[in-house]
Amino acid sequence: MGLHDTESDEIPTTTAPAPEPAPESLPATTPEPASAEIPVQADIGEVGYNAYCSDRGWKAFNGEPLPQWPEVKDDIKNAWRKAGLAVVAAFERATVAIFSESDKPASPEVQLETK
């Protein structure tokens, strides 16, 4: 059996850990309950869309209900996927920058002399 072969059509899921509470100065950014299950092979567009819809109470700007992911038009799904990939790319660039900076030696002005 190959890496992605399964005996059933079910997508394996994992239970997300409980999110840390947001500092009082920042709004909470995790709209899903701690017990939410996210598929291992989740569609990044669907994850973003569902988070957005949950935050908006599943209502559009005009008060109309927002559709569930399967009912969303393909061009809108693709836009959500592109948005998700842009967030991932920005996160990866920021992470690389942070680790690149931490690997550099401190400048001589900041190093403490030890005797």
PyMOL commands that set and color helices and strands:
alter all, ss='L'
color gray80, all
select helices_A, chain A and resi 44-55+69-71+74-103
alter helices_A, ss='H'
color red, helices_A
select strands_A, chain A and resi 13-15+37-39
alter strands_A, ss='S'
color yellow, strands_A
deselect
rebuild
show_as cartoon
